[in-house]
Amino acid sequence: MSHTILAEMVATVWKVVAKPGDVVGPDDTLVILESMKMEIPIAAEVAGTISEIAVAEGDSIDEGGKIAVISINPGVASPN
């Protein structure tokens, strides 16, 4: 099972903090977006292993754009 992290706004990727293979927990920062001169950390939302980071530093991302995919570790509840 996997969970996809999507952008909630139009922004620029300021910094990529995590990489594929990293084990993350809920609220761990994956990337930091910049919009209207504000830094917005984007968190994992679920515990698991990052299988994909779909953005790079300097990329522009639209609302609903894919940021990352997390493979949910067995025995860990999904956010829904």
N, C-alpha and C positions, 0 to 999 in steps of 0.2 A: 504494500500500500504506500502511496506517496501523497505529498501535500505540496501544492504549488503556491508560492508567494507572489502576489501581484501588486503592482504599483497602484496606489490610491489617488495619484495625481500626476500631472505632467511635471517632470523634473529632470535634472541632470545627475548622473551618478558621480558623486564627489569622491567616494572612497569605497573600495571593495575590501571588506574585513575578513570574510571567510572564503574558503576554497573547497572544491569537491573533495570528499573524503573526510572532512571535518565532522566530528560528532558535536551536535548542538542541542541545547535545551530550549524550552520556551523562554522567550525574552532575550536570548543571545542575539547580539547585533550581527547581521549578515552584510549589509551595505549601508552607506550613508548617502542619502540623496540631498540635493540642494535645489531649493525652489524659493524664489523671491528673497534671496540672500539669507535663507534660513536653512540650517542643517537638520535633516530629518532622519533619525536612525530607523532602519527597517529590521524588525526582529523576526526570529525563526517561527514563532507561533506554536510549534510542536517540537517534541524531542525526536531526534533521529540523526541520520547521516546525510550530509549534503551530497546529492547525486549530480546536480548541475547548478552552476552560476551562469545565468543567461545574459549578464551585462558586464561591461568593462568600465573602468574609470574613464570619465569624459563622455560616455554615451548619453544620449537623450532618450527618455522613456516616456511613453504616453500612459495615461490613465488606463489601467487594466493590463498593461504590459507585464510579461513574465520577468521576474527578478531571479528566482531560484526554485529548485525542486528539492524537497527533502524526502528521503526514504524513511518512513516511520519505523522505528525499531520495534520488534515484536514485544508485546506486553505493555505498550505505551498507548494510552487512549488518544483518539483523534480529537480535534477541537470541537467537533459537533456532537 
